[in-house]
């Protein structure tokens, strides 16, 4: 079973080179499953037994189902659509020595820089045009689906100390080569062709580099899977599969994928925004319920914040906590932090462990070493807008925030099974 799931995951990631494509891919899947798309700038007609989804900014998505009988509360799994990468700046072309054209980029999120060198990259994202007929601004997805740019390393003969540790300068070291001098003034034309528009129609853009190397299953027994953007598309994919498979009879089931987690979530489409709150309250109002009904349901609701977790690295075993040591293929990881970087507490951990026990899914635990700071995720940030019992979990991985990350082939299926049980 997990071999098929692994191939599905790799196909999902291939179709999702950036957050906009990820949301578009999920939207296509939901439409095929009979969901109705809602628009934030239109009135909603919500019915019992209905299936719906709504997106914001084209990079965040919330899908939900309404039970046919009286609603008891809400069951939510939240993940994120973005990954660390490089964003293309405005006026990106830079001429070098009269022979090369480079692209001016800036870091998005906290990535490992070294793995971005010497591998084929391309550009994807969106462009914004104005529809002459309606006068509305329209977003067009872009994926230059070929090997387009590369960031070459400096030869060791010119940097003898590079293997002794090197601090990369994003403005100097990380600029990709786009072409020779004949490529001058053609980058935006290339983007326009990929978007199916004229160059002079483009009024704005959000474009990112992505790794062109396709994902693969590897290891002595095919036990590992490597790909770009596993953090957090692995959780987004598995959550969606579990959401669709669950029975969803008594609770409002919610599949929530938010953007900008890698840069703090403080955007209109991030976990700190009102997107989830707006959606939940609009649903209640559309069903004729009151604000008090919403608050009552919220008190009987539960959220799983799903964002990948650090596995023990075999070359750096001392970096892990002495006793909480997750491994690839060892099961879903519950994440704990005394200072609430993760929002798991005794109650939410117990509830999630019970879900996994019913689904016959193994569970592991993660805490940082007490002398090392860790990252945070979207759970505690989302709780500032929608406060409910929440557990932070993830799937174990190596090389987090590399353009090519590694996970275990079994763990995706574990989260699908747990999600199916959770939504049932």
DRENDO-355212 format. One line per field, with one value per residue (C-alpha): residue in three letters; residue number from 1; z, x, y. Coordinates in nm, 3 decimals, padded with zeros to 5 digits, always signed. Layout:
BEGIN
type: (ALA	...)
seq: (NUM	...)
pz: (Z	...)
px: (X	...)
py: (Y	...)
***
This chain:
BEGIN
type: (UNK	UNK	UNK	UNK	UNK	UNK	UNK	UNK	UNK	UNK	UNK	UNK	UNK	UNK	UNK	UNK	UNK	UNK	UNK	UNK	UNK	UNK	UNK	UNK	UNK	UNK	UNK	UNK	UNK	UNK	UNK	UNK	UNK	UNK	UNK	UNK	UNK	UNK	UNK	UNK	UNK	UNK	UNK	UNK	UNK	UNK	UNK	UNK	UNK	UNK	UNK	UNK	UNK	UNK	UNK	UNK	UNK	UNK	UNK	UNK	UNK	UNK	UNK	UNK	UNK	UNK	UNK	UNK	UNK	UNK	UNK	UNK	UNK	UNK	UNK	UNK	UNK	UNK	UNK	UNK	UNK	UNK	UNK	UNK	UNK	UNK	UNK	UNK	UNK	UNK	UNK	UNK	UNK	UNK	UNK	UNK	UNK	UNK	UNK	UNK	UNK	UNK	UNK	UNK	UNK	UNK	UNK	UNK	UNK	UNK	UNK	UNK	UNK	UNK	UNK	UNK	UNK	UNK	UNK	UNK	UNK	UNK	UNK	UNK	UNK	UNK	UNK	UNK	UNK	UNK	UNK	UNK	UNK	UNK	UNK	UNK	UNK	UNK	UNK	UNK	UNK	UNK	UNK	UNK	UNK	UNK	UNK	UNK	UNK	UNK	UNK	UNK	UNK	UNK	UNK	UNK	UNK	UNK	UNK	UNK	UNK	UNK	UNK	UNK	UNK	UNK	UNK	UNK	UNK	UNK	UNK	UNK	UNK	UNK	UNK	UNK	UNK	UNK	UNK	UNK	UNK	UNK	UNK	UNK	UNK	UNK	UNK	UNK	UNK	UNK	UNK	UNK	UNK	UNK	UNK	UNK	UNK	UNK	UNK	UNK	UNK	UNK	UNK	UNK	UNK	UNK	UNK	UNK	UNK	UNK	UNK	UNK	UNK	UNK	UNK	UNK	UNK	UNK	UNK	UNK	UNK	UNK	UNK	UNK	UNK	UNK	UNK	UNK	UNK	UNK	UNK	UNK	UNK	UNK	UNK	UNK	UNK	UNK	UNK	UNK	UNK	UNK	UNK	UNK	UNK	UNK	UNK	UNK	UNK	UNK	UNK	UNK	UNK	UNK	UNK	UNK	UNK	UNK	UNK	UNK	UNK	UNK	UNK	UNK	UNK	UNK	UNK	UNK	UNK	UNK	UNK	UNK	UNK	UNK	UNK	UNK	UNK	UNK	UNK	UNK	UNK	UNK	UNK	UNK	UNK	UNK	UNK	UNK	UNK	UNK	UNK	UNK	UNK	UNK	UNK	UNK	UNK	UNK	UNK	UNK	UNK	UNK	UNK	UNK	UNK	UNK	UNK	UNK	UNK	UNK	UNK	UNK	UNK	UNK	UNK	UNK	UNK	UNK	UNK	UNK	UNK	UNK	UNK	UNK	UNK	UNK	UNK	UNK	UNK	UNK	UNK	UNK	UNK	UNK	UNK	UNK	UNK	UNK	UNK	UNK	UNK	UNK	UNK	UNK	UNK	UNK	UNK	UNK	UNK	UNK	UNK	UNK	UNK	UNK	UNK	UNK	UNK	UNK	UNK	UNK	UNK	UNK	UNK	UNK	UNK	UNK	UNK	UNK	UNK	UNK	UNK	UNK	UNK	UNK	UNK	UNK	UNK	UNK	UNK	UNK	UNK	UNK	UNK	UNK	UNK	UNK	UNK	UNK	UNK	UNK	UNK	UNK	UNK	UNK	UNK	UNK	UNK	UNK	UNK	UNK	UNK	UNK	UNK	UNK	UNK	UNK	UNK	UNK	UNK	UNK	UNK	UNK	UNK	UNK	UNK	UNK	UNK	UNK	UNK	UNK	UNK	UNK	UNK	UNK)
seq: (1	2	3	4	5	6	7	8	9	10	11	12	13	14	15	16	17	18	19	20	21	22	23	24	25	26	27	28	29	30	31	32	33	34	35	36	37	38	39	40	41	42	43	44	45	46	47	48	49	50	51	52	53	54	55	56	57	58	59	60	61	62	63	64	65	66	67	68	69	70	71	72	73	74	75	76	77	78	79	80	81	82	83	84	85	86	87	88	89	90	91	92	93	94	95	96	97	98	99	100	101	102	103	104	105	106	107	108	109	110	111	112	113	114	115	116	117	118	119	120	121	122	123	124	125	126	127	128	129	130	131	132	133	134	135	136	137	138	139	140	141	142	143	144	145	146	147	148	149	150	151	152	153	154	155	156	157	158	159	160	161	162	163	164	165	166	167	168	169	170	171	172	173	174	175	176	177	178	179	180	181	182	183	184	185	186	187	188	189	190	191	192	193	194	195	196	197	198	199	200	201	202	203	204	205	206	207	208	209	210	211	212	213	214	215	216	217	218	219	220	221	222	223	224	225	226	227	228	229	230	231	232	233	234	235	236	237	238	239	240	241	242	243	244	245	246	247	248	249	250	251	252	253	254	255	256	257	258	259	260	261	262	263	264	265	266	267	268	269	270	271	272	273	274	275	276	277	278	279	280	281	282	283	284	285	286	287	288	289	290	291	292	293	294	295	296	297	298	299	300	301	302	303	304	305	306	307	308	309	310	311	312	313	314	315	316	317	318	319	320	321	322	323	324	325	326	327	328	329	330	331	332	333	334	335	336	337	338	339	340	341	342	343	344	345	346	347	348	349	350	351	352	353	354	355	356	357	358	359	360	361	362	363	364	365	366	367	368	369	370	371	372	373	374	375	376	377	378	379	380	381	382	383	384	385	386	387	388	389	390	391	392	393	394	395	396	397	398	399	400	401	402	403	404	405	406	407	408	409	410	411	412	413	414	415	416	417	418	419	420	421	422	423	424)
pz: (+00.000	+00.098	-00.236	-00.421	-00.172	-00.225	-00.601	-00.550	-00.318	-00.571	-00.845	-00.616	-00.540	-00.909	-00.986	-00.698	-00.760	-00.542	-00.304	-00.583	-00.781	-00.462	-00.389	-00.753	-00.750	-00.432	-00.580	-00.886	-00.663	-00.458	-00.770	-00.894	-00.556	-00.600	-00.382	-00.464	-00.481	-00.284	-00.333	-00.045	-00.235	-00.295	-00.069	+00.053	+00.034	+00.271	+00.309	+00.545	+00.382	+00.150	+00.048	-00.016	-00.045	-00.055	-00.126	-00.035	-00.238	-00.448	-00.196	+00.101	+00.093	+00.332	+00.237	+00.460	+00.481	+00.671	+00.846	+00.740	+01.103	+01.385	+01.402	+01.721	+01.660	+01.423	+01.336	+01.164	+01.018	+00.924	+00.724	+00.504	+00.131	+00.123	+00.141	+00.175	-00.163	-00.350	-00.473	-00.798	-00.735	-00.945	-01.251	-01.205	-01.488	-01.400	-01.666	-01.567	-01.750	-02.077	-02.107	-01.860	-01.747	-01.381	-01.193	-00.882	-00.606	-00.230	+00.029	+00.127	+00.461	+00.638	+00.390	+00.371	+00.104	-00.004	-00.168	-00.408	-00.599	-00.915	-00.979	-01.252	-01.134	-01.288	-01.208	-01.116	-00.942	-01.077	-01.280	-01.249	-01.553	-01.601	-01.789	-02.045	-02.057	-01.684	-01.557	-01.290	-01.200	-01.291	-01.159	-01.410	-01.294	-01.436	-01.455	-01.692	-01.723	-01.827	-01.682	-01.691	-01.443	-01.220	-00.935	-01.007	-00.722	-00.714	-00.784	-00.477	-00.633	-00.581	-00.235	-00.056	+00.279	+00.155	+00.319	+00.649	+00.674	+00.457	+00.521	+00.208	+00.101	-00.068	-00.275	-00.407	-00.387	-00.458	-00.785	-01.059	-01.414	-01.663	-01.989	-02.187	-02.307	-02.584	-02.311	-02.215	-02.183	-02.241	-01.889	-01.858	-02.215	-02.111	-01.813	-02.029	-02.277	-01.993	-01.857	-02.198	-02.193	-02.360	-02.179	-02.162	-01.995	-01.681	-01.405	-01.114	-01.029	-00.746	-00.890	-00.715	-00.793	-00.757	-00.777	-01.101	-00.969	-00.947	-00.634	-00.593	-00.371	-00.266	-00.006	+00.027	+00.038	-00.109	+00.241	+00.185	-00.031	-00.132	-00.303	-00.284	-00.069	+00.153	+00.430	+00.421	+00.111	+00.255	+00.541	+00.311	+00.077	+00.354	+00.534	+00.215	+00.153	+00.511	+00.488	+00.172	+00.311	+00.648	+00.706	+00.837	+00.986	+01.308	+01.296	+01.046	+00.887	+00.780	+00.563	+00.605	+00.416	+00.496	+00.332	+00.463	+00.759	+00.663	+00.713	+01.029	+00.908	+00.952	+00.622	+00.510	+00.401	+00.689	+01.019	+01.195	+00.958	+00.998	+00.711	+00.924	+01.164	+00.876	+00.712	+01.025	+01.130	+00.778	+00.768	+01.099	+00.989	+00.655	+00.840	+01.053	+01.370	+01.617	+01.744	+02.063	+01.858	+01.700	+02.040	+02.176	+01.877	+01.912	+02.270	+02.143	+01.853	+01.793	+01.553	+01.432	+01.326	+01.079	+00.994	+00.945	+01.231	+01.270	+01.266	+01.436	+01.186	+01.186	+01.145	+01.415	+01.678	+01.953	+01.815	+01.922	+02.266	+02.482	+02.495	+02.244	+01.922	+01.612	+01.316	+00.954	+00.907	+01.282	+01.271	+01.327	+01.555	+01.836	+01.904	+02.253	+02.375	+02.726	+02.591	+02.355	+02.026	+01.977	+02.128	+02.231	+02.593	+02.797	+02.680	+02.307	+02.317	+02.481	+02.226	+01.930	+02.073	+02.108	+01.742	+01.635	+01.857	+01.696	+01.351	+01.447	+01.362	+01.546	+01.730	+01.820	+02.022	+01.955	+02.184	+02.125	+02.339	+02.640	+02.538	+02.176	+02.039	+01.787	+01.533	+01.571	+01.347	+01.257	+01.546	+01.820	+01.574	+01.442	+01.799	+01.841	+01.595	+01.653	+02.005	+02.052	+02.169	+01.929	+01.889	+01.688	+01.490	+01.188	+00.980	+01.052	+00.796	+00.733	+00.564	+00.654	+00.448	+00.185	-00.177	-00.162	+00.163	+00.283	+00.458	+00.516	+00.265	+00.534	+00.726	+00.465	+00.483	+00.864	+00.855	+00.593	+00.816	+01.125	+00.930	+00.804	+01.162	+01.292	+01.033	+01.106)
px: (+00.000	+00.266	+00.445	+00.138	+00.098	+00.463	+00.413	+00.097	+00.288	+00.568	+00.317	+00.142	+00.472	+00.571	+00.247	+00.314	+00.641	+00.519	+00.237	+00.007	+00.035	-00.010	-00.343	-00.449	-00.366	-00.569	-00.855	-00.859	-00.870	-01.156	-01.355	-01.315	-01.451	-01.767	-01.677	-01.823	-01.584	-01.686	-01.556	-01.480	-01.631	-01.964	-02.248	-02.231	-02.517	-02.422	-02.638	-02.631	-02.449	-02.263	-01.896	-01.714	-01.376	-01.251	-00.908	-00.739	-00.461	-00.444	-00.195	-00.415	-00.713	-00.982	-01.204	-01.491	-01.793	-02.116	-02.279	-02.630	-02.743	-02.686	-02.326	-02.138	-01.825	-01.530	-01.240	-00.952	-00.617	-00.398	-00.075	+00.110	+00.171	+00.501	+00.862	+01.195	+01.319	+01.438	+01.196	+01.260	+01.299	+01.150	+01.360	+01.548	+01.801	+02.162	+02.435	+02.778	+03.104	+02.916	+02.886	+02.623	+02.271	+02.198	+01.871	+01.841	+01.678	+01.623	+01.582	+01.233	+01.239	+01.530	+01.685	+02.001	+02.192	+02.462	+02.228	+02.093	+02.423	+02.501	+02.154	+01.902	+01.642	+01.345	+01.091	+00.724	+00.455	+00.201	+00.165	-00.113	-00.285	-00.594	-00.888	-00.989	-01.347	-01.428	-01.169	-01.067	-00.715	-00.654	-00.389	-00.220	-00.012	+00.339	+00.571	+00.865	+00.870	+01.231	+01.578	+01.613	+01.871	+02.155	+02.370	+02.724	+02.969	+03.301	+03.583	+03.773	+04.095	+03.953	+03.809	+04.038	+03.859	+03.510	+03.511	+03.615	+03.289	+03.154	+02.894	+02.685	+02.590	+02.250	+02.320	+02.653	+02.676	+02.317	+02.230	+02.135	+02.269	+01.986	+02.182	+02.462	+02.446	+02.201	+01.942	+01.934	+01.582	+01.414	+01.332	+00.989	+00.913	+00.992	+00.758	+00.482	+00.503	+00.476	+00.171	+00.006	-00.006	+00.172	+00.470	+00.316	+00.004	+00.197	+00.132	+00.280	+00.433	+00.521	+00.789	+01.014	+01.299	+01.234	+01.447	+01.395	+01.527	+01.232	+01.158	+01.275	+01.235	+01.570	+01.755	+01.850	+01.482	+01.328	+01.260	+01.334	+01.180	+01.350	+01.204	+01.179	+00.912	+00.835	+00.809	+00.515	+00.352	+00.386	+00.153	-00.076	-00.111	-00.164	-00.413	-00.615	-00.622	-00.735	-00.994	-01.146	-01.148	-01.309	-01.680	-01.734	-02.078	-02.113	-01.854	-01.772	-01.456	-01.194	-00.885	-00.687	-00.369	-00.215	+00.065	+00.373	+00.448	+00.816	+00.826	+00.618	+00.256	+00.185	+00.001	-00.361	-00.333	-00.116	-00.197	-00.200	-00.469	-00.846	-00.886	-00.980	-01.188	-01.370	-01.449	-01.580	-01.797	-01.936	-02.037	-02.220	-02.397	-02.494	-02.650	-02.854	-02.648	-02.543	-02.205	-02.277	-02.340	-01.998	-01.830	-02.007	-01.891	-01.539	-01.522	-01.597	-01.351	-01.000	-00.722	-00.419	-00.139	+00.060	+00.410	+00.704	+00.937	+01.311	+01.421	+01.742	+02.025	+02.261	+02.569	+02.461	+02.290	+02.406	+02.181	+01.866	+01.705	+01.840	+01.509	+01.262	+01.419	+01.198	+01.314	+01.204	+00.928	+00.870	+00.532	+00.372	+00.565	+00.394	+00.591	+00.630	+00.783	+00.760	+00.770	+00.478	+00.666	+00.442	+00.093	+00.071	-00.033	-00.134	-00.496	-00.428	-00.150	-00.387	-00.659	-00.426	-00.264	-00.613	-00.689	-00.366	-00.436	-00.777	-00.618	-00.343	-00.077	+00.259	+00.340	+00.676	+00.764	+00.992	+01.137	+01.442	+01.749	+01.707	+02.016	+01.903	+01.637	+01.393	+01.152	+00.781	+00.490	+00.140	-00.053	+00.016	-00.010	-00.347	-00.472	-00.453	-00.744	-00.927	-00.858	-00.924	-00.751	-00.460	-00.181	+00.135	+00.245	+00.460	+00.617	+00.987	+01.236	+01.603	+01.756	+01.464	+01.468	+01.697	+01.573	+01.589	+01.460	+01.427	+01.146	+01.038	+00.807	+00.569	+00.496	+00.274	+00.030	+00.035	-00.091	-00.354	-00.489	-00.484	-00.659	-00.925	-00.995	-00.988	-01.245	-01.463)
py: (+00.000	+00.252	+00.204	+00.335	+00.620	+00.718	+00.745	+00.951	+01.184	+01.230	+01.312	+01.561	+01.735	+01.740	+01.925	+02.168	+02.355	+02.645	+02.738	+02.860	+02.539	+02.334	+02.502	+02.472	+02.099	+02.046	+02.245	+02.019	+01.710	+01.854	+01.943	+01.586	+01.470	+01.679	+01.980	+02.321	+02.616	+02.924	+03.278	+03.513	+03.808	+03.632	+03.524	+03.166	+02.920	+02.637	+02.329	+02.035	+01.745	+01.982	+01.978	+02.306	+02.474	+02.831	+02.979	+03.305	+03.467	+03.152	+03.014	+02.909	+02.676	+02.556	+02.261	+02.152	+01.925	+01.982	+01.684	+01.591	+01.584	+01.833	+01.955	+01.863	+02.068	+02.085	+01.856	+02.039	+01.938	+02.234	+02.228	+02.478	+02.523	+02.713	+02.595	+02.777	+02.898	+03.206	+03.472	+03.654	+04.029	+04.306	+04.395	+04.070	+04.066	+04.152	+04.169	+04.037	+04.110	+04.157	+03.778	+03.650	+03.737	+03.657	+03.684	+03.897	+03.687	+03.703	+03.430	+03.320	+03.141	+02.977	+02.737	+02.531	+02.723	+02.474	+02.217	+02.483	+02.491	+02.294	+02.154	+02.241	+02.490	+02.664	+02.934	+02.904	+03.106	+03.350	+03.668	+03.924	+04.073	+04.289	+04.142	+04.404	+04.274	+04.270	+04.516	+04.263	+04.161	+03.797	+03.560	+03.328	+03.033	+03.007	+02.707	+02.722	+02.346	+02.297	+02.333	+02.711	+02.840	+02.718	+02.851	+02.728	+02.680	+02.861	+02.616	+02.499	+02.636	+02.985	+02.921	+02.675	+02.723	+02.641	+02.296	+02.451	+02.643	+02.923	+03.192	+03.235	+03.587	+03.577	+03.889	+03.761	+03.382	+03.273	+03.450	+03.201	+03.225	+03.262	+03.272	+03.428	+03.786	+03.694	+03.627	+03.995	+04.139	+03.800	+03.676	+03.833	+03.726	+03.368	+03.405	+03.555	+03.266	+03.014	+03.199	+03.226	+03.607	+03.897	+04.043	+04.392	+04.247	+04.152	+04.405	+04.208	+03.872	+03.633	+03.403	+03.153	+02.917	+02.546	+02.235	+02.044	+01.713	+01.476	+01.281	+00.924	+00.619	+00.475	+00.267	-00.100	-00.200	+00.115	+00.243	+00.613	+00.885	+01.210	+01.515	+01.889	+02.056	+01.756	+02.016	+02.059	+01.913	+01.563	+01.661	+01.861	+01.562	+01.306	+01.532	+01.576	+01.201	+01.134	+01.412	+01.268	+00.912	+00.993	+00.940	+01.298	+01.224	+01.427	+01.704	+01.976	+01.834	+02.090	+02.050	+02.373	+02.462	+02.800	+02.998	+03.181	+02.952	+02.965	+03.342	+03.376	+03.337	+03.709	+03.763	+03.779	+03.415	+03.288	+03.121	+03.459	+03.586	+03.566	+03.317	+03.018	+03.228	+03.401	+03.068	+02.898	+03.192	+03.241	+02.875	+02.907	+03.224	+03.071	+02.777	+03.017	+02.975	+03.242	+03.356	+03.162	+02.848	+02.895	+02.936	+02.627	+02.424	+02.563	+02.439	+02.088	+02.103	+01.974	+02.072	+01.879	+02.112	+01.899	+02.021	+01.790	+01.697	+01.636	+01.273	+01.163	+01.211	+00.909	+01.134	+01.380	+01.167	+01.403	+01.679	+01.494	+01.486	+01.200	+01.012	+01.162	+01.039	+00.999	+00.789	+00.759	+00.500	+00.501	+00.670	+01.010	+01.246	+01.441	+01.760	+01.909	+02.236	+02.381	+02.738	+02.673	+02.684	+02.383	+02.393	+02.025	+01.976	+01.672	+01.688	+01.726	+01.465	+01.217	+01.285	+01.239	+00.927	+00.779	+00.858	+00.686	+00.387	+00.343	+00.374	+00.125	+00.385	+00.411	+00.734	+00.892	+01.201	+01.497	+01.760	+01.973	+01.927	+02.155	+02.351	+02.409	+02.642	+02.497	+02.635	+02.698	+02.614	+02.724	+02.563	+02.815	+03.106	+02.988	+02.955	+03.332	+03.355	+03.026	+02.900	+02.529	+02.212	+02.161	+01.910	+01.976	+01.674	+01.599	+01.326	+01.256	+01.380	+01.451	+01.758	+01.984	+02.306	+02.161	+02.175	+01.793	+01.644	+01.283	+01.093	+00.732	+00.567	+00.434	+00.753	+00.922	+00.631	+00.647	+01.006	+00.921	+00.644	+00.867	+01.142	+00.905	+00.790	+01.149	+01.260	+00.957)
***
